[in-house]
Amino acid sequence: MNIFVLCQRNLVRSPVIEAVLSSCMTGISIQSAGVDATQGTDIPSSVRAIAEEWEIGKLKKHADSAENKIEEILDADLVVLSDKTHYKFLREIGYKNDFFYINESIPDESFAAVDPFGFRMSELRIEIAKIVIATLRLADYSLKKLHLSEILTLIPNSPSDTGIAYAQAYFEKSLRNSALVDIDLRSPCAKTFAHNFSVVEYDPLSHTPFNLNDAIKNSVFTPYKEFSRPEKHLISQNLRAKIRELSQELPVVQISAPRMTSLNLLPDSILAACDSVRVSRIVV
């Protein structure tokens, strides 16, 4: 299968989409370009640093202009668009095959990525997180034809909202016998808010599945330690597969890291919602 990815400058969105698809799919040929790209422009070092830290895949080094890739675009079985406006370019060059707008795969509109070119580092991390989960959802649920599982992610707006998020999680547990998973790898809070629930530690890096008997009981799973850089673990196939496997047996409620701290917005809650069929933001 030949896939081509289009964005504006081929400096952030389409190179990230290309890298993620290349790393999580086999049997495909994938390229990217920008409709207004300057041929040979270096991919920004900030984008490369995030891609390396999160281990999202091998990022291209230089931008390509779509004008120089028209033959490859026309030969593609699927074109992935970062903006709906880029469909005009496809019509102008006579593209006839399938296309997919990347934000069609997101849980809700708050996850829609915008062109982050020129953003400061903290904002760039947020937009790249949105791009990554949109791409993973495209790969798994559109191209691989997997089915979204019954996973609800509760996202506290700030640390002060975390207690309310746990209260809602416990309500979901009583209502639907859901399995509860503390997915805040940066600063796990289950032990603080467990109250009448027992806390069962898990290793996000281990292939050991969640214990179904513990999930059925009044338990909440929590990471066994803090991870200062959790992003690569949140999007790893290992942790995602463990949670999807658990969701085949019981509905799963994940309590993520807060959307923001007093200093920065965090990408954690965005990445944690990758496989969610529902997302709920908790604001007091």
C-alpha positions in Angstrom: 0.0 0.0 0.0 1.3 3.4 -1.0 0.5 6.3 1.4 1.3 10.0 0.9 0.9 12.6 3.7 0.3 16.3 3.0 0.5 19.3 5.2 1.4 23.0 4.7 5.2 23.1 5.1 6.3 19.5 5.7 8.0 20.5 8.9 5.9 19.2 11.7 2.6 17.5 11.0 3.2 15.4 7.9 6.8 14.3 9.0 5.4 13.1 12.3 2.5 11.3 10.7 4.9 9.7 8.2 7.2 8.5 11.1 4.4 7.2 13.2 2.7 5.2 10.4 6.1 3.8 9.3 6.9 2.6 12.8 3.5 0.9 13.5 2.5 -0.6 10.1 4.2 -3.1 7.8 3.8 -3.6 4.1 3.4 0.1 3.3 5.4 2.7 1.4 4.9 6.2 2.8 6.2 9.7 1.9 5.2 13.2 2.9 5.4 16.7 1.4 4.0 20.2 2.0 1.8 22.2 -0.4 3.8 25.4 0.5 7.0 23.7 1.5 10.5 25.0 0.5 12.4 22.0 -0.8 15.3 21.0 1.4 14.3 23.0 4.5 15.6 21.3 7.7 13.0 19.8 10.0 13.2 21.9 13.2 15.5 20.6 15.9 12.6 21.0 18.4 10.5 18.6 16.4 13.3 16.1 16.1 14.0 16.3 19.8 10.4 15.4 20.7 10.3 12.6 18.1 13.4 11.1 19.6 12.3 11.5 23.2 8.9 9.9 22.5 10.4 7.3 20.2 7.7 7.8 17.6 9.8 6.6 14.7 12.5 7.8 12.3 11.8 11.4 11.3 12.8 12.7 7.8 15.6 15.3 7.8 14.4 17.7 5.2 11.1 19.0 3.8 9.8 18.2 0.4 7.6 20.3 -1.8 4.4 18.7 -3.0 5.1 20.2 -6.5 8.2 18.0 -6.7 6.2 14.9 -5.6 3.2 15.0 -7.9 3.9 11.7 -9.6 4.2 9.9 -6.2 1.0 11.6 -4.9 -0.9 10.4 -8.0 0.4 6.9 -7.5 -0.7 6.8 -3.8 -3.5 4.5 -2.7 -4.3 6.8 0.1 -3.4 10.5 0.8 -3.6 11.6 4.4 -4.4 15.3 4.7 -3.4 17.5 7.7 -5.9 20.2 6.6 -9.1 19.9 4.7 -8.0 22.8 2.5 -5.3 20.6 1.0 -8.0 18.6 -0.9 -8.1 21.5 -3.3 -4.5 20.7 -4.3 -5.4 17.0 -4.8 -8.3 18.1 -7.2 -6.0 20.4 -9.1 -3.5 17.7 -9.9 -6.2 15.1 -10.7 -5.8 12.7 -7.8 -8.5 10.0 -8.0 -7.9 7.6 -5.1 -8.8 7.6 -1.4 -8.0 10.4 1.0 -8.3 10.8 4.8 -8.4 13.9 6.9 -6.2 13.1 9.9 -8.6 14.8 12.5 -11.4 12.5 11.5 -9.9 9.9 13.8 -9.8 11.9 17.0 -12.0 11.3 20.1 -13.4 14.9 20.0 -12.7 18.3 18.6 -10.5 19.3 21.5 -7.9 16.8 20.1 -7.8 18.5 16.7 -4.2 19.4 15.9 -3.4 22.8 14.3 -0.3 23.8 12.4 2.2 24.3 15.2 5.0 25.8 13.1 6.7 28.5 15.2 5.1 27.4 18.5 7.1 27.5 21.7 8.3 24.1 23.0 5.5 23.5 25.5 2.8 24.3 23.0 4.6 22.3 20.3 4.6 19.2 22.5 0.8 19.5 22.9 0.2 19.7 19.2 2.6 16.8 18.4 0.7 14.7 21.0 -2.5 15.4 19.1 -0.9 14.5 15.8 0.5 11.2 17.3 -2.8 9.9 18.7 -4.7 10.9 15.6 -2.2 8.9 13.5 -2.2 5.9 15.8 -6.0 5.8 15.7 -5.9 6.1 11.9 -3.5 3.1 11.8 -5.3 0.9 14.2 -9.0 1.7 13.7 -9.1 2.7 10.0 -6.2 0.9 8.3 -5.9 -2.2 10.5 -9.7 -2.3 11.1 -9.4 -2.9 14.8 -12.5 -2.1 16.9 -12.5 0.7 19.6 -12.9 -0.9 23.0 -15.0 0.4 25.9 -12.4 2.7 27.4 -13.3 6.0 29.1 -10.6 8.4 29.9 -11.2 10.9 32.7 -9.0 14.0 32.4 -8.7 16.4 35.4 -8.2 19.9 34.2 -5.7 20.6 37.0 -4.3 18.7 40.0 -7.1 20.2 42.2 -9.6 18.4 40.0 -8.1 14.9 40.5 -10.2 14.0 43.5 -13.4 14.7 41.5 -12.0 12.5 38.7 -11.6 9.6 41.1 -15.1 10.1 42.5 -16.5 9.8 39.0 -14.3 6.8 38.4 -15.7 5.1 41.5 -19.2 5.9 40.3 -18.5 4.3 36.9 -17.2 1.3 38.8 -20.4 0.9 40.8 -22.6 1.6 37.8 -20.9 -0.6 35.2 -18.4 -2.8 37.1 -15.6 -1.0 35.3 -11.9 -1.7 35.8 -10.1 1.3 37.1 -6.6 2.2 35.8 -4.5 5.1 37.1 -2.8 6.1 33.8 -0.9 9.1 35.3 2.6 7.7 34.9 4.2 11.1 35.8 2.7 11.4 39.3 0.3 8.4 40.2 -2.4 9.5 42.6 -4.4 6.4 43.2 -3.0 5.8 46.7 -4.1 9.3 47.7 -7.6 9.0 46.4 -8.3 5.2 46.7 -10.3 5.5 49.9 -12.3 2.2 50.2 -10.5 0.7 47.2 -7.4 -1.5 47.3 -4.5 -0.3 45.2 -2.8 -2.8 42.9 0.5 -1.8 41.4 1.4 -2.5 37.7 4.5 -2.0 35.6 3.7 -0.1 32.3 6.8 -1.6 30.7 5.9 -5.2 31.5 4.1 -7.5 29.2 2.3 -9.0 32.2 -1.5 -8.4 31.7 -3.7 -6.9 34.3 -5.2 -9.4 36.6 -8.9 -9.9 35.9 -9.7 -10.9 39.4 -8.2 -7.7 40.8 -10.1 -5.7 38.1 -13.4 -7.2 39.2 -12.8 -6.5 42.9 -12.8 -3.0 44.4 -9.4 -2.3 43.1 -7.6 0.4 41.2 -4.4 -0.3 39.2 -1.6 2.2 39.6 1.9 2.5 38.3 4.5 1.1 40.6 6.7 4.2 40.3 6.8 7.7 38.8 8.1 8.2 35.2 9.6 11.6 34.7 9.2 11.3 30.9 6.1 9.1 30.4 5.1 10.1 26.9 6.9 7.2 25.1 5.3 4.7 27.5 1.8 6.1 27.1 1.9 5.5 23.3 3.9 2.2 23.5 2.1 -0.8 21.9 2.9 -2.7 25.1 0.8 -0.6 27.5 -1.9 0.2 25.0 -2.3 -3.6 24.2 -2.6 -4.4 27.9 -5.4 -1.9 28.5 -7.2 -3.0 25.3 -6.9 -6.6 26.4 -8.5 -5.7 29.8 -11.2 -3.8 28.0 -12.3 -7.0 26.2 -13.4 -8.4 29.6 -14.6 -5.3 31.4 -15.3 -1.6 30.6 -12.1 0.4 31.5 -12.0 3.8 33.1 -8.6 5.5 33.0 -7.7 8.5 35.2 -5.1 10.5 33.4 -2.6 13.1 34.5 -4.1 16.6 34.8 -4.4 18.6 31.5 -2.2 21.3 33.1 0.0 22.1 36.0 0.7 25.5 37.5 3.5 25.8 35.0 2.6 24.1 31.8 0.1 22.2 29.7 0.9 18.5 29.7 0.7 16.1 26.7 0.1 13.1 29.0 -3.7 13.3 29.1 -3.8 13.6 25.3 -1.6 10.6 24.7 -3.4 8.5 27.4 -6.7 8.9 25.5 -5.4 7.3 22.4 -7.7 4.2 22.5 -10.6 5.8 24.2 -14.1 5.7 22.9 -15.1 8.4 25.3 -13.3 11.2 27.0 -14.6 13.3 29.9 -12.9 16.4 31.2 -13.2 17.1 34.9 -13.3 20.8 36.0 -14.5 21.9 39.4 
